């Protein structure tokens, strides 16, 4: 191999000597004012002549550069040259052998196919940060070198070990941060979902697959008492630990506000102010819904969140689009509640945008795809949940986190239907309604074959609640008894919105003991304002097992 001939083609060594010798200056061509070179050096203060790049010996330059250099030629990449840095890194090499034999380290890191590509295309190629057998990381640049019909490749390797190790430390730090965010996110989500009497519920959370994709998605199920259930799902904008921490604060606040048993839009009003206090630069979307088995509907309010989808018993899917307000944390907006039917046999789905939003697809198309998947999804809530996630193409490397909450209101038939019964009585007239209410409660509880002790407690609770309503409430009044497979629920409604409270009656007081008695004998009790004005006061008794 004639290295002198090949060096003329190395990058940066093209010879330009001919350009300087096209018009040589000879003594007989000197003008009258010309000064010979020797005298010019003496008469001027110019710096001494420095050799140009073309005058430098190429091999001497390559031998001294700290980067690794190798030169191969021919289709089998026979070794022509390696510099001193290459020899120091991988040992001496014998010229003339094919690269697969002479340069096994390049073969081990998969660089030989790149040499073929560079030789065929005549274009330089770069491979970044490949770890070599010596334990160092190099960035390889392969440049084509040609001379006549012979072709070759100059391999130039720069040691980037420090950069590679720094990048790996950064990636490890990002992985730890993501693991911390995922751990925090999962710990703040409900570990076990509450199980309402009338609903069957399943949920799933899938974190995003990229380092930055862990967000603030959350869901929750809250039993409100009196057979009612609150369902919530939300998404905090942003990523990482901060979003997960804000999510945890909002979820805790939702559970606290839910105990007030307020309408959904009032819950969102409270959350809106809290979100602005937590972080003025952080916003969140949220849907808060309440299911009342007596009404057969899902009453909800939305703060910029995606619509609830409900599949009825026939397979038709309804979309709860309105009303929708702005996200939490924006302030200055009055939220409103809406409702959607959720009768026996229906399935509702609450979800975050990671399930339906794609970079190359309109959001409405993603929701329409979810509707089609839900229309054919049958089985238990967990089966439906898994099918929806699979149909949306959510995998472990999905680019956003996903939360899905599925609830079903089962259509109960046969012996199971006997465990879920309702009975109601309109309380007409004055104080004479009290004995009618006691007789009605006694007859219903007897027909439901409750034990004598539970029968007597139920009649006493109904009598006290009715008496309290007759004394402090206004028409219309109603007594409602309801049983599930787990509890007996007694509820009295009237037209006055003043909520009762438990207080301590003095020995001489003639009233004030009714709510205290109910609170003592019942497993739980509470009150709430009803949407049309008025209130409902309820209590419940846990049924004995078996």
Secondary structure, DSSP 8 states (H G I E B T S, - for coil): --HHHHHTTSTT----HHHHSTT---GGG--TT---HHHHHHH---------GGGS-HHHHHHH-SSEEEEEETTTTEEEEE-HHHHHHH----TTSBHHHH-HHHHHTT-HHHHHHHHHH---EEEEEEE-TTS-EEEEEEEEEEETTEEEEEEEEEE-HHHHHHHHHHHHHHHHHHHHHHHHHHHHS-SS----SS-EEEEEEE--SSTT---EEEEEEEEEETTEEEEEEEEESS-HHHHHHHHHHHHHHHHHHHTTT--HHHHHHHHHHHHHHH-TT--EEEEEEEEETTTTEEEEEEES---EEEE-TTS-EEEE---EE--BTS-S-----EEEE--TTEEEEEE-GGGT-BTTB-HHHHHHHHHHHHHT--SSHHHHHHHHHHHTT--TT-SS-EEEEEEEE----GGGGGGSEEEEEE--SSTTHHHHHHHHHHHHHHHTT--HHHHHHHHHHHHHHHHHHHHH--SS-EEEEEE-SSEEEEEEEES-----------TT-SSS-HHHHHHHHSSEEEEEE-TTSSEEEEEEEE----
